[in-house]
Amino acid sequence: MTERLSITPLPFNPDFEQVPDDESETISGLIQAMREIAETTFADGGHAIRSVHAKSHGLLQGEIEVLSDLPRELAQGAFAKAGKMPVVMRYSTNPGDILDDKVSTPRGLAIKLIGVEGERLPNSDAEVTQDFVMVNAPAFMVPTPKDFLKSVKLIAKTTDRAPRAKQALSAALRGAESLVEKAGGESATLKGMGGHPTTNLLGETYYSVVPVLYGRYFAKLSLAPVSPELKALTDQNVDLKDKPNGLREAINDHFAQHGGTWELRVQLATDIEKMPIEDASVVWPEDASPYVTVARIEVQPQSAWSEARAAVVDDQMSFSPWHGLAAHRPLGGIMRSRKPAYEMSSEFRARHNGCPMHEPKTLDRLPS
């Protein structure tokens, strides 16, 4: 029997999105800054990588099951019909250059559902995928595209420079963040600059941080570990001594012996004042609208990262919120501004690596 929601979701109104007159200038600045990052790392390594979230730590394939008997408000878009689909998951860290893991920055998780049905977003008519891009924080680090551009410009200026100094700075920032957390707080700024605790990526809960359409409503999404083996990794520190890829090794070690289960959850908006679209830094209150599970992801033991697997997922796949259904169109200035930058990054990688980006229609077994 279909359950009823405990809240009344707010239907999306196009007036909820407000486009500043100078947004096109901000977009141009983002493209320029991200191209500078890509060109710098390509000149250094001879291989084109992502402008952000360049370093992957886990590349997983599994299966997502959309739950049956969802309330009609939740049975939307990719979740309109119960059933199972293949899924690819990519764990990463934030910078656009490949750094020693001692430079500890926010974590990202991109998931690609394969085999979704429904009306597509523009320029994705021939595709059957739905991507959701997440980080391990409930809101974005800055409120507006202009603020985001300032952050990206700083990243561009420091890309591929003074890696040892970055490690020392990161250690100092982690110490400062630890003191803040002991006092009951948390600093997105300290974490973003390199002060993120050196915890296992698999124990984190990830969030879309910015809203997307959810059929006739709008929402944020999260992915939370629920199997005991994954939950045991929450807040567990990873030993990075003499291990520049220690985070990757930790994920590989886990999936060599264990699988994992996650819940994909949706938080429907109920109040445009408390749950704004254009201010991406606002955490939507869960007492006004809790996250509700709509699907589960299952991953079996496997090789979680290898050069061969990276050649397929890192080099040939692009994870973008605009690979998907019209029912899940990204919303707000942060996402409008990032769209052309995502496209630039994919085109740059395809052009320089000679590997065209492709959206899989089915999922063959990834290399071990």
N, C-alpha and C positions, 0 to 999 in steps of 0.2 A: 504494500500500500504506500502511495506517495505521501511523504511527510510534508507538513506545512512549515514555512519559515517563521522564525520568532520575531522577524523585523519586516518593515515595509520598505522595499527598495525604492529609490528615487529614479524615475525614468530620466534618461539622458536628454538634455536640451542643448542644441547647437550653441545657444547663447552662453553656455557655461565655459566655452573656449573663447578667449580674448587674445587676438593676434596684435602685438605691438606694431606700430608703423615701421620701426627700424629692424624688424626681425630678420629681414633678408640680409642686412649687413652683418648681423650676428652669425647667421648661417655661413656666409662667406668667410668670416674669420675662423669658424670652427673647421671648415674644409681646409683652409690654408694651414692651420696649426696641426691638424691630424696628418696632412700630407707631409709636412715637415718631419713629423715623427717617423712616418713610414720611410721617407727618403733617407733619413739618418741611419735607421737600423738596416736598411737595404745596403747602403754604402759600406757599412761596417761588416755585415755578414754575407752579402751576396745572395740573400734569400729574403723575399718579401714576406713580412709578417703583419699581423693586425696592428692598427694604430693604438688600440687599447686592448687590454686583456690578451696580450700576445702570448704569454706563457701558459700552456695547458699543463694540468697536473693529473687529470683523470679523463679518459675518453671511454665512455661506457655505452654499451647497447643493452636494451632491455625491452620491457613491454609495459604499456600503460593500459589500465582498465578503467573505463568510465563507468561509474556506479549506476545501477538501475534505480528506478523510482525516485529520481531527484525531483525536488519541487520544480514547478515549471519555470520559476524565475532563475533557477540554476541550470536547467536543461537547455542551454543556449550554445550556439556556435559549435565549437569542437566537442562540446559536452552534451549536445542535444540528444544523442543516441547512445545507449549503453553498448559496450563492446570493448574489444581489445585492439590495440594498434602497436606497431613497433615504435621505439623511441631511442634517440641518441642523446646522451648527456655529456656536456663538456665543462669540467671544472677548470677555473683559471684564477689568476691574480691580475690586479688592475693595470699595472704599467704597460707601456707600449714597447719596452725593451725587455730582453730576457735577462733577468737579474738573479743573483744568488738569493735563495729563499730567506737568508737572514735579513734582507730588506723586506720587511713584513707589511704588506698592504692589504686593503680589503679584497674579499674573495668574490668571485663571480660563478654563476652556474647558468648555462644556456641549455635549454631542452628543445628538441625537435620531434614533434609528433608526425608520424608518416601514415597517410591514408585518411586524412580528414575530408569531409564532404561539406559543400556549401559555397555560397557566393564568395569570390576571392577579392582581395585587395588589388588595386591597379598594378599592372605589370607582373602579376603572378597567376594569370589565368590557366597556364598549363601545369601548375604545380598542385601537389596534394599534401603539402606540409603546413604545419603551424608551429612557429617558433615563439618561445617565451624566454626573455633574457632577464636574469635576476642577479641581485647581490645580497650579501648577508647583512642587510640593514632594512628596517621597515620604511624608510623614507630616503629620498635622494640627499646628497651631501650639501646641495645648494638649492635655493628656491627658483631661480630663473635662468634662462639661456645665457644672459649676459654674465651672470656669476659663473656659470659652467665654462664659458669661454675663457674667463680669467684663469680658472684651474687648468684647462687644457693648454693654454699658452705657457704656464709655468712648467707643466710636464714636458712640453716641446723643448723648452730652453734647457732642461736638465736631462733629457734623454741621452743615454750612452755617455754620460760624463761622470767622472769621479765615482766609480762603483764602490771603492773601498770606503770613501767618505759617506756614501749612502748607507752602507752597513753600520758604520759608527753612529750616524744620525738616527737610523732606525732603532738601534739598541737604546739610545737615550730617550727617544720618543716612546718606546714600549715601557720604559720605566716610568715616564710621566703619566702614560695612560693607566698603568697599574695603580698608581697613587690615586688617580681620579676615580677609578672603579672601586677601590677600597673605601672611598668616601661615599659610595653609593651613586656615582655619576658615570658618565660616558662621554667621550669627545670624538665626534665624527672627524673633526679637523686633525687631531693627533693620529687617529687610525688611518686617515687618508694620506697623511704625509709619510707614513712608514712605521707608525706605532701600533699596528694591529698585533694582538697577542699571537704567539706562534702556535696556535691550536690547529688540530686536524680539520681539514676542510669538510670531511664527511659528517662531522657532528653538528654542523651549522644548519640553521633554518634560513632559507633564501626567499627574497621578496622581489616582486616586480618594481617596487618603490614608486613607480608612477602608474596612473590608471590607464586602463584600456576599456574600450566598449565591451559590454557583455550582453549581446543582443540588444534589447531596447533599454538596458540599464548601463551602468559603468561600475568598474570594480578594480581592486588590486588583487594580485594572486601571490601565493606563497607555496613553497615546497619544504616540507618538514620531515626529517628522518623519524621513523616510528619503529623499525625493527630493533630488538635489544642490542645487537652487535653495533649498529650505527649510533644509537642513543648513548651507548657507553663511551663513545668518542667525543661527546659534547664537552667542550672546554678542556679536552685532553691535550697537553703540550706535546709537540713533536720535537725530538732531538735533532737539531740542525748542525751540530758540531761536525765540521769537515764534511758536510752533506749539502752541497749547493742546490741539489734537487731533492731535498729531504721530504718535502710535502708530497711530491710525486711518488717517492719510494713508499711513503706511508700508505697512500691509496693503493698502490700495487700490492703491498703486503697484505692489506685487508682483503682485497678481492681474489687473491690467490687462494684464500681459504673460505671466505664467507661471501654471501650475497647481500642484498639490501632491499628494504622496503621504505618508500616515502609516500606521504599523502600530499596530493595537490589540492590546495584550499583556495577558496574565493571569499573575498570580503566585498559585499555589495554596498555601494554608497547609499546613505539614507538622508544626508543633510549636506547641501553644497557649501554651507558656511564652515562646518566642521571638517568636511571632506573635499577640499578644493581640488580643482584640476590644474590650475595654472601655477600654484605654489607647490613645487614638488618636494619641498623640505618638510611638509606637514605630515606627521604620523596620524593616520586615521584612527580614531578611538575605537578600540575593540568592544568597549562596553556599549557603544551605540550600534555596532554591527560586528559580530564575531566572524572570524574565518570559519568557513564551512567546507568540509571535504567533498570534492566532486569526483576524484579519481585517485587511483593508487598506481605507483610505479614499482615494478619488481625487476631486480637485476640479479642474475645468477653469477657465481664465481667465474672469473675470466681474467685475462691479461688486461689490466686497466690502462696501461700506457706502454707504447713501444714506438720506435721510429717508423715502423711500417704502418701502425695505426694512425700516427700523427700525419703521415703523408696523405691519408685519406680524409680524416676529419679536419685537421688544421689547415691543410693546403687546398682541399677541394670542396669543403663545405663552408657556407656562410650562415651564421646565425643572426637573424635580423627580425625584429618585431613586425616588419612589413612583409615577411614571408608568412602569409596566413590569410585568414578569413576576414571579410568585411565586418563580421560580427565582433571581431576583436581588434578593431583599428586602434592603434596607439593614440593617446590623447595628451594635450598640453604642449606648452612651448618647448620643454626639454626634448620631448620626442619628435616634434616637428623639426627642431633644429638638428637633431642627430641623424635624421633620415638621409640627407645628402652626404653626410660624412661617412655613414655606414656604406653607402653605395660607392663612394670614392675608394674606401679601403678595400672593398672586394674587387673592384676593377683594377686597382694597383697590384694586388696580389696575383690576380689572374694574368695580367699583362707581363709581369716580370718573372713569374714562375713558370709560365707556359702551361698552367693547369686551369682550365676554365672552371668557374664555380658551377656547381650543379645541385639541384634539389632532388634527392632520391624519390622515386615513385614507390620503390620497395626497399627493404633493408637486407642486403646480403650480409653474411657473417663478416664482421670487421676482422682485419688481420690480427693475429696474436702478437 
